[in-house]
Amino acid sequence: MSEILRKHILFYGHVQGVGFRYHAKYGADMLGLSGWVRNLYNGSVEMEVQGREEDIDKLIVLLQQGKYIDITDMKVKNKALENDISFRIR
């Protein structure tokens, strides 16, 4: 079994007003991930997600396949684990 990790991700592109946060919540819940997602004032979306790396990767693929979502860039940093028990929209 892979180790659990936490990633902070900034998504850029056409990521607001397209159901991105709800798509992220649905995918995270389906994959058993915890963390949060929120829109930022500059038009990007910020997410912290915690779980197995392969499940986090699956979530990102799911988001990239969103019908109206167009991710043009991502900035990813590893973070310390937190005690989240669910994934929420902020």
N, CA, C and O atoms as a GROMACS GRO file, in nm:
protein
  360
    1MET      N    1   0.085  -0.119   0.000
    1MET     CA    2   0.000   0.000   0.000
    1MET      C    3   0.089   0.124   0.000
    1MET      O    4   0.188   0.131   0.072
    2SER      N    5   0.052   0.223  -0.081
    2SER     CA    6   0.134   0.344  -0.088
    2SER      C    7   0.112   0.434   0.032
    2SER      O    8   0.011   0.426   0.102
    3GLU      N    9   0.210   0.520   0.050
    3GLU     CA   10   0.200   0.611   0.163
    3GLU      C   11   0.099   0.722   0.135
    3GLU      O   12   0.070   0.755   0.020
    4ILE      N   13   0.048   0.776   0.243
    4ILE     CA   14  -0.047   0.887   0.235
    4ILE      C   15   0.034   1.016   0.230
    4ILE      O   16   0.128   1.035   0.306
    5LEU      N   17  -0.007   1.106   0.138
    5LEU     CA   18   0.058   1.236   0.132
    5LEU      C   19  -0.045   1.344   0.108
    5LEU      O   20  -0.161   1.316   0.078
    6ARG      N   21  -0.001   1.468   0.122
    6ARG     CA   22  -0.088   1.584   0.103
    6ARG      C   23  -0.024   1.676   0.002
    6ARG      O   24   0.096   1.704   0.008
    7LYS      N   25  -0.104   1.723  -0.092
    7LYS     CA   26  -0.053   1.814  -0.194
    7LYS      C   27  -0.136   1.942  -0.197
    7LYS      O   28  -0.258   1.940  -0.182
    8HIS      N   29  -0.065   2.052  -0.214
    8HIS     CA   30  -0.127   2.182  -0.237
    8HIS      C   31  -0.113   2.209  -0.386
    8HIS      O   32  -0.002   2.208  -0.440
    9ILE      N   33  -0.226   2.232  -0.454
    9ILE     CA   34  -0.225   2.249  -0.599
    9ILE      C   35  -0.299   2.376  -0.637
    9ILE      O   36  -0.410   2.402  -0.590
   10LEU      N   37  -0.235   2.456  -0.722
   10LEU     CA   38  -0.301   2.571  -0.784
   10LEU      C   39  -0.328   2.536  -0.929
   10LEU      O   40  -0.237   2.496  -1.002
   11PHE      N   41  -0.453   2.551  -0.971
   11PHE     CA   42  -0.494   2.521  -1.108
   11PHE      C   43  -0.518   2.653  -1.181
   11PHE      O   44  -0.585   2.742  -1.129
   12TYR      N   45  -0.464   2.663  -1.302
   12TYR     CA   46  -0.482   2.781  -1.384
   12TYR      C   47  -0.548   2.742  -1.516
   12TYR      O   48  -0.537   2.627  -1.560
   13GLY      N   49  -0.615   2.836  -1.578
   13GLY     CA   50  -0.684   2.813  -1.704
   13GLY      C   51  -0.830   2.849  -1.689
   13GLY      O   52  -0.865   2.938  -1.612
   14HIS      N   53  -0.916   2.781  -1.763
   14HIS     CA   54  -1.062   2.801  -1.753
   14HIS      C   55  -1.111   2.706  -1.644
   14HIS      O   56  -1.158   2.596  -1.673
   15VAL      N   57  -1.099   2.751  -1.518
   15VAL     CA   58  -1.127   2.663  -1.405
   15VAL      C   59  -1.233   2.718  -1.309
   15VAL      O   60  -1.268   2.652  -1.211
   16GLN      N   61  -1.284   2.837  -1.338
   16GLN     CA   62  -1.393   2.891  -1.255
   16GLN      C   63  -1.518   2.904  -1.340
   16GLN      O   64  -1.511   2.934  -1.459
   17GLY      N   65  -1.633   2.882  -1.277
   17GLY     CA   66  -1.760   2.892  -1.348
   17GLY      C   67  -1.789   2.772  -1.437
   17GLY      O   68  -1.874   2.779  -1.525
   18VAL      N   69  -1.717   2.662  -1.415
   18VAL     CA   70  -1.733   2.544  -1.499
   18VAL      C   71  -1.760   2.418  -1.416
   18VAL      O   72  -1.751   2.307  -1.469
   19GLY      N   73  -1.793   2.434  -1.288
   19GLY     CA   74  -1.822   2.320  -1.202
   19GLY      C   75  -1.697   2.251  -1.149
   19GLY      O   76  -1.704   2.137  -1.102
   20PHE      N   77  -1.583   2.318  -1.155
   20PHE     CA   78  -1.456   2.259  -1.114
   20PHE      C   79  -1.460   2.210  -0.969
   20PHE      O   80  -1.423   2.096  -0.941
   21ARG      N   81  -1.505   2.297  -0.877
   21ARG     CA   82  -1.504   2.260  -0.735
   21ARG      C   83  -1.597   2.142  -0.706
   21ARG      O   84  -1.564   2.056  -0.624
   22TYR      N   85  -1.712   2.137  -0.773
   22TYR     CA   86  -1.807   2.028  -0.750
   22TYR      C   87  -1.755   1.898  -0.814
   22TYR      O   88  -1.776   1.790  -0.760
   23HIS      N   89  -1.689   1.911  -0.927
   23HIS     CA   90  -1.625   1.797  -0.991
   23HIS      C   91  -1.515   1.741  -0.899
   23HIS      O   92  -1.501   1.620  -0.882
   24ALA      N   93  -1.438   1.833  -0.839
   24ALA     CA   94  -1.330   1.793  -0.746
   24ALA      C   95  -1.389   1.722  -0.624
   24ALA      O   96  -1.336   1.620  -0.581
   25LYS      N   97  -1.496   1.775  -0.569
   25LYS     CA   98  -1.560   1.715  -0.451
   25LYS      C   99  -1.612   1.576  -0.483
   25LYS      O  100  -1.591   1.482  -0.406
   26TYR      N  101  -1.679   1.563  -0.595
   26TYR     CA  102  -1.733   1.433  -0.636
   26TYR      C  103  -1.620   1.332  -0.653
   26TYR      O  104  -1.628   1.220  -0.602
   27GLY      N  105  -1.514   1.371  -0.725
   27GLY     CA  106  -1.403   1.280  -0.749
   27GLY      C  107  -1.330   1.243  -0.621
   27GLY      O  108  -1.295   1.127  -0.600
   28ALA      N  109  -1.306   1.342  -0.535
   28ALA     CA  110  -1.236   1.316  -0.409
   28ALA      C  111  -1.317   1.222  -0.321
   28ALA      O  112  -1.261   1.130  -0.261
   29ASP      N  113  -1.448   1.244  -0.314
   29ASP     CA  114  -1.534   1.155  -0.235
   29ASP      C  115  -1.530   1.013  -0.291
   29ASP      O  116  -1.523   0.916  -0.215
   30MET      N  117  -1.536   1.001  -0.423
   30MET     CA  118  -1.536   0.871  -0.488
   30MET      C  119  -1.404   0.797  -0.463
   30MET      O  120  -1.402   0.675  -0.451
   31LEU      N  121  -1.292   0.872  -0.455
   31LEU     CA  122  -1.161   0.812  -0.438
   31LEU      C  123  -1.116   0.804  -0.292
   31LEU      O  124  -1.007   0.754  -0.264
   32GLY      N  125  -1.199   0.851  -0.199
   32GLY     CA  126  -1.165   0.845  -0.057
   32GLY      C  127  -1.058   0.944  -0.015
   32GLY      O  128  -0.983   0.918   0.078
   33LEU      N  129  -1.051   1.059  -0.084
   33LEU     CA  130  -0.953   1.162  -0.052
   33LEU      C  131  -1.012   1.265   0.043
   33LEU      O  132  -1.134   1.281   0.050
   34SER      N  133  -0.927   1.334   0.117
   34SER     CA  134  -0.973   1.442   0.204
   34SER      C  135  -0.903   1.571   0.163
   34SER      O  136  -0.808   1.570   0.085
   35GLY      N  137  -0.952   1.683   0.217
   35GLY     CA  138  -0.892   1.813   0.189
   35GLY      C  139  -0.998   1.916   0.158
   35GLY      O  140  -1.108   1.911   0.212
   36TRP      N  141  -0.964   2.009   0.069
   36TRP     CA  142  -1.056   2.117   0.035
   36TRP      C  143  -1.020   2.178  -0.100
   36TRP      O  144  -0.910   2.157  -0.153
   37VAL      N  145  -1.114   2.255  -0.155
   37VAL     CA  146  -1.094   2.326  -0.281
   37VAL      C  147  -1.167   2.460  -0.271
   37VAL      O  148  -1.273   2.470  -0.209
   38ARG      N  149  -1.108   2.565  -0.334
   38ARG     CA  150  -1.174   2.696  -0.333
   38ARG      C  151  -1.127   2.778  -0.453
   38ARG      O  152  -1.018   2.759  -0.506
   39ASN      N  153  -1.215   2.871  -0.495
   39ASN     CA  154  -1.182   2.967  -0.600
   39ASN      C  155  -1.097   3.077  -0.540
   39ASN      O  156  -1.113   3.113  -0.423
   40LEU      N  157  -1.006   3.132  -0.619
   40LEU     CA  158  -0.925   3.247  -0.579
   40LEU      C  159  -0.965   3.368  -0.664
   40LEU      O  160  -1.019   3.353  -0.773
   41TYR      N  161  -0.938   3.486  -0.611
   41TYR     CA  162  -0.980   3.609  -0.679
   41TYR      C  163  -0.914   3.630  -0.815
   41TYR      O  164  -0.967   3.701  -0.899
   42ASN      N  165  -0.799   3.568  -0.837
   42ASN     CA  166  -0.728   3.588  -0.964
   42ASN      C  167  -0.778   3.494  -1.074
   42ASN      O  168  -0.721   3.492  -1.184
   43GLY      N  169  -0.884   3.417  -1.048
   43GLY     CA  170  -0.941   3.328  -1.148
   43GLY      C  171  -0.889   3.185  -1.143
   43GLY      O  172  -0.934   3.100  -1.219
   44SER      N  173  -0.794   3.159  -1.055
   44SER     CA  174  -0.741   3.023  -1.040
   44SER      C  175  -0.819   2.950  -0.931
   44SER      O  176  -0.903   3.008  -0.863
   45VAL      N  177  -0.790   2.822  -0.916
   45VAL     CA  178  -0.852   2.740  -0.812
   45VAL      C  179  -0.742   2.678  -0.728
   45VAL      O  180  -0.642   2.628  -0.781
   46GLU      N  181  -0.759   2.683  -0.596
   46GLU     CA  182  -0.663   2.628  -0.501
   46GLU      C  183  -0.721   2.503  -0.437
   46GLU      O  184  -0.839   2.500  -0.401
   47MET      N  185  -0.638   2.400  -0.425
   47MET     CA  186  -0.685   2.276  -0.365
   47MET      C  187  -0.574   2.216  -0.279
   47MET      O  188  -0.456   2.218  -0.316
   48GLU      N  189  -0.613   2.163  -0.163
   48GLU     CA  190  -0.526   2.076  -0.085
   48GLU      C  191  -0.596   1.943  -0.080
   48GLU      O  192  -0.715   1.934  -0.047
   49VAL      N  193  -0.522   1.839  -0.114
   49VAL     CA  194  -0.582   1.706  -0.122
   49VAL      C  195  -0.488   1.606  -0.056
   49VAL      O  196  -0.366   1.613  -0.073
   50GLN      N  197  -0.546   1.514   0.018
   50GLN     CA  198  -0.468   1.417   0.095
   50GLN      C  199  -0.518   1.277   0.067
   50GLN      O  200  -0.638   1.251   0.065
   51GLY      N  201  -0.423   1.186   0.045
   51GLY     CA  202  -0.455   1.046   0.020
   51GLY      C  203  -0.338   0.978  -0.047
   51GLY      O  204  -0.226   1.028  -0.045
   52ARG      N  205  -0.365   0.862  -0.106
   52ARG     CA  206  -0.260   0.790  -0.177
   52ARG      C  207  -0.227   0.865  -0.306
   52ARG      O  208  -0.316   0.918  -0.373
   53GLU      N  209  -0.099   0.868  -0.341
   53GLU     CA  210  -0.057   0.945  -0.459
   53GLU      C  211  -0.130   0.902  -0.585
   53GLU      O  212  -0.168   0.987  -0.666
   54GLU      N  213  -0.150   0.772  -0.604
   54GLU     CA  214  -0.217   0.728  -0.725
   54GLU      C  215  -0.362   0.775  -0.729
   54GLU      O  216  -0.415   0.800  -0.837
   55ASP      N  217  -0.427   0.789  -0.613
   55ASP     CA  218  -0.564   0.840  -0.610
   55ASP      C  219  -0.568   0.990  -0.638
   55ASP      O  220  -0.659   1.039  -0.704
   56ILE      N  221  -0.469   1.063  -0.588
   56ILE     CA  222  -0.460   1.206  -0.619
   56ILE      C  223  -0.439   1.224  -0.769
   56ILE      O  224  -0.499   1.312  -0.830
   57ASP      N  225  -0.353   1.142  -0.828
   57ASP     CA  226  -0.330   1.147  -0.973
   57ASP      C  227  -0.459   1.118  -1.049
   57ASP      O  228  -0.488   1.182  -1.150
   58LYS      N  229  -0.537   1.020  -1.002
   58LYS     CA  230  -0.665   0.988  -1.066
   58LYS      C  231  -0.761   1.107  -1.060
   58LYS      O  232  -0.833   1.134  -1.156
   59LEU      N  233  -0.762   1.178  -0.947
   59LEU     CA  234  -0.847   1.296  -0.932
   59LEU      C  235  -0.808   1.402  -1.034
   59LEU      O  236  -0.894   1.463  -1.097
   60ILE      N  237  -0.679   1.424  -1.052
   60ILE     CA  238  -0.634   1.525  -1.148
   60ILE      C  239  -0.674   1.486  -1.290
   60ILE      O  240  -0.716   1.571  -1.369
   61VAL      N  241  -0.660   1.359  -1.324
   61VAL     CA  242  -0.703   1.312  -1.457
   61VAL      C  243  -0.853   1.334  -1.474
   61VAL      O  244  -0.897   1.380  -1.580
   62LEU      N  245  -0.931   1.303  -1.372
   62LEU     CA  246  -1.076   1.324  -1.376
   62LEU      C  247  -1.108   1.471  -1.402
   62LEU      O  248  -1.195   1.503  -1.483
   63LEU      N  249  -1.037   1.560  -1.332
   63LEU     CA  250  -1.061   1.703  -1.351
   63LEU      C  251  -1.025   1.747  -1.493
   63LEU      O  252  -1.096   1.828  -1.552
   64GLN      N  253  -0.917   1.695  -1.546
   64GLN     CA  254  -0.874   1.732  -1.682
   64GLN      C  255  -0.973   1.683  -1.787
   64GLN      O  256  -0.976   1.735  -1.899
   65GLN      N  257  -1.052   1.584  -1.754
   65GLN     CA  258  -1.150   1.530  -1.848
   65GLN      C  259  -1.284   1.600  -1.839
   65GLN      O  260  -1.377   1.567  -1.913
   66GLY      N  261  -1.297   1.698  -1.747
   66GLY     CA  262  -1.422   1.773  -1.733
   66GLY      C  263  -1.458   1.842  -1.863
   66GLY      O  264  -1.372   1.900  -1.929
   67LYS      N  265  -1.584   1.838  -1.899
   67LYS     CA  266  -1.630   1.887  -2.029
   67LYS      C  267  -1.593   2.033  -2.054
   67LYS      O  268  -1.551   2.068  -2.164
   68TYR      N  269  -1.608   2.120  -1.954
   68TYR     CA  270  -1.583   2.262  -1.973
   68TYR      C  271  -1.455   2.309  -1.904
   68TYR      O  272  -1.415   2.425  -1.919
   69ILE      N  273  -1.390   2.222  -1.831
   69ILE     CA  274  -1.268   2.257  -1.758
   69ILE      C  275  -1.150   2.252  -1.855
   69ILE      O  276  -1.134   2.157  -1.931
   70ASP      N  277  -1.066   2.357  -1.851
   70ASP     CA  278  -0.946   2.362  -1.933
   70ASP      C  279  -0.829   2.405  -1.845
   70ASP      O  280  -0.805   2.525  -1.827
   71ILE      N  281  -0.757   2.308  -1.790
   71ILE     CA  282  -0.641   2.336  -1.705
   71ILE      C  283  -0.521   2.361  -1.796
   71ILE      O  284  -0.481   2.274  -1.872
   72THR      N  285  -0.464   2.482  -1.786
   72THR     CA  286  -0.348   2.516  -1.869
   72THR      C  287  -0.217   2.506  -1.791
   72THR      O  288  -0.111   2.494  -1.852
   73ASP      N  289  -0.224   2.509  -1.658
   73ASP     CA  290  -0.103   2.500  -1.577
   73ASP      C  291  -0.143   2.458  -1.435
   73ASP      O  292  -0.254   2.485  -1.390
   74MET      N  293  -0.049   2.393  -1.366
   74MET     CA  294  -0.068   2.355  -1.227
   74MET      C  295   0.062   2.380  -1.153
   74MET      O  296   0.170   2.351  -1.205
   75LYS      N  297   0.053   2.431  -1.032
   75LYS     CA  298   0.168   2.444  -0.942
   75LYS      C  299   0.140   2.350  -0.825
   75LYS      O  300   0.038   2.364  -0.757
   76VAL      N  301   0.231   2.255  -0.800
   76VAL     CA  302   0.208   2.152  -0.699
   76VAL      C  303   0.321   2.155  -0.596
   76VAL      O  304   0.439   2.160  -0.631
   77LYS      N  305   0.282   2.153  -0.468
   77LYS     CA  306   0.378   2.144  -0.358
   77LYS      C  307   0.331   2.036  -0.261
   77LYS      O  308   0.211   2.021  -0.238
   78ASN      N  309   0.425   1.963  -0.204
   78ASN     CA  310   0.391   1.869  -0.097
   78ASN      C  311   0.374   1.946   0.033
   78ASN      O  312   0.442   2.045   0.056
   79LYS      N  313   0.283   1.899   0.116
   79LYS     CA  314   0.252   1.962   0.245
   79LYS      C  315   0.254   1.856   0.354
   79LYS      O  316   0.253   1.736   0.328
   80ALA      N  317   0.256   1.904   0.479
   80ALA     CA  318   0.245   1.814   0.593
   80ALA      C  319   0.103   1.759   0.600
   80ALA      O  320   0.007   1.827   0.565
   81LEU      N  321   0.090   1.635   0.646
   81LEU     CA  322  -0.041   1.572   0.661
   81LEU      C  323  -0.125   1.648   0.763
   81LEU      O  324  -0.072   1.704   0.859
   82GLU      N  325  -0.256   1.647   0.742
   82GLU     CA  326  -0.350   1.706   0.837
   82GLU      C  327  -0.454   1.601   0.874
   82GLU      O  328  -0.457   1.493   0.816
   83ASN      N  329  -0.539   1.634   0.969
   83ASN     CA  330  -0.640   1.538   1.019
   83ASN      C  331  -0.776   1.558   0.954
   83ASN      O  332  -0.878   1.548   1.021
   84ASP      N  333  -0.778   1.585   0.824
   84ASP     CA  334  -0.906   1.597   0.753
   84ASP      C  335  -0.977   1.462   0.754
   84ASP      O  336  -0.914   1.357   0.749
   85ILE      N  337  -1.109   1.467   0.759
   85ILE     CA  338  -1.184   1.343   0.749
   85ILE      C  339  -1.273   1.341   0.624
   85ILE      O  340  -1.336   1.239   0.594
   86SER      N  341  -1.279   1.453   0.554
   86SER     CA  342  -1.362   1.460   0.433
   86SER      C  343  -1.301   1.563   0.338
   86SER      O  344  -1.200   1.626   0.368
   87PHE      N  345  -1.364   1.577   0.222
   87PHE     CA  346  -1.322   1.677   0.125
   87PHE      C  347  -1.433   1.781   0.118
   87PHE      O  348  -1.550   1.745   0.105
   88ARG      N  349  -1.400   1.906   0.125
   88ARG     CA  350  -1.504   2.009   0.127
   88ARG      C  351  -1.474   2.123   0.030
   88ARG      O  352  -1.359   2.149  -0.007
   89ILE      N  353  -1.580   2.190  -0.008
   89ILE     CA  354  -1.570   2.311  -0.091
   89ILE      C  355  -1.570   2.428   0.004
   89ILE      O  356  -1.657   2.440   0.091
   90ARG      N  357  -1.472   2.515  -0.012
   90ARG     CA  358  -1.465   2.635   0.073
   90ARG      C  359  -1.523   2.753   0.001
   90ARG      O  360  -1.526   2.864   0.055
   0.00000   0.00000   0.00000
